[in-house]
Amino acid sequence: MSNVSTAEALPAAHGPVRSVFAQLLPLVLAVFIGFFMVGLPMPVLPLYVTGTLAMGALVVGVVAGLQFAAALLSRAYSGALVDRRGARRAVVTGFLLGAAAGLLYVLAEALSARPQAALTALLAGRALMGCAESLIATGALSWGVGRVGPQNAGRVMAWVGVAIYAAYALGAPAGMRLYDAAGFAGIAWATVLIPLAALAVVLPQAGVAAVGGMRTPFYRVLGLVLLPGMGLALTSVGFGVITAFVSLFFAERGWEGAAWMFSAFGVGFILARVFFAGLPDKLGGARVALVCVVVEAVGQWLIWSGATPMWAYGGALLTGAGYSLAFPAFGVEAVRRVPAASRGAAMGAYVAFLDVALGISGPVAGWLAAGQGYGAVYLMGGACALAAVLVAVALRRPARP
């Protein structure tokens, strides 16, 4: 009991689930505050790009997708920083970059009379925010696993994900209200200040030492997590098309209340994790993923085919519930395929597939919407989720040692 490092590293090996959550709580709170800055502009950016900057659906897709593309390109660095310098440093750096991205949003608003210049500043801010998100997510996941042990990796992913998507669910309606009250300038300054509040939570927390041993090169780690990563990528398309196009989808159909789609998604996401967070660790990731991806596909197709906003809200709820456990379910399979010394790289590589999906699906969905209408992007999201069934089936075969 006097060995502090052992107590921090393996507190939950034989303890109750509550002790796991108690150790994760400061990280979960910090991630919630930090990702609130990501959720705040989500429903606003499409309106700002098409309204203030007078640009089309393809540019909306690029603006939405660039953050995730930048996160993808920074995953290798984020994983290496975690493995070599510790997860705490990565998280702190991420929050500082988030505040800097907010300053670029401020510059974009100041240049709004010159749309091309404003767009350049906005894109730079989105790129920087992608790097911030990469560092925060990779660092928080690795920090959490370091605190409670790899046997609880599914719970770490579940609770960190709850923080992220609760921030999205609450941040989106808050962003719309702030946009109505203070315009895009209000959104920009909030993005500067919010990550500083997250730092106040993170800085007092003790870090966990990097795991010693031979580190696997990132490209090899990427190969080890390829199959579960593909599952994550396919299931993430549905989330991506909700974040990027739901405001324009509602406007196309003459509906109000688009911001509540984020809330419905978040409610489904959080409820699934509150009640079923331990299932991937107990039953196996592949088995849980097999059910979840079907639930998400049904949700996407409800949004596409629904005749009223209530049907769309129901589809968002199911999408959130399915995606909620698909993320840690595929993630458990990824963690089991890499050595402990490369766990940070594995987290970065696995989440990189999320970035691939969101970085590609934004522009592709924008192109699809330009020709077929915004409803078609949810048909695409459902088809991608259903394709993930094949990945889940393949993962049920034992991994190579």
Secondary structure by P-SEA (a helix, b strand, c coil): ccaaaaaaacccccccaaaaaaaaaaaaaaaaaaacccccccccaaaaaaccccccaaaaaaaaaaaaaaaaaaaaaaaaaaacccaaaaaaaaaaaaaaaaaaaaaaaaacccaaaaaaaaaaaaaaaaaaaaaaaaaaaaaaaaaccccaaaaaaaaaaaaaaaaaaaaaaaaaaaaacccaaaaaaaaacaaaaaaaacccbbbbcccccccccaaaaaaaaaaaaaaaaaaaaaaaaaaccaaaaaaaaccccccaaaaaaaaaaaaaaaccccccccccaaaaaaaaaaaaaaaaaaaaccccaaaaaaaaaaaaaaacaaaaaaaaaaaaaccccaaaaaaaaaaaaaaaaaaaaaaaaaaaaacccaaaaaaaaaaaaaaaaaaaaaacccccc
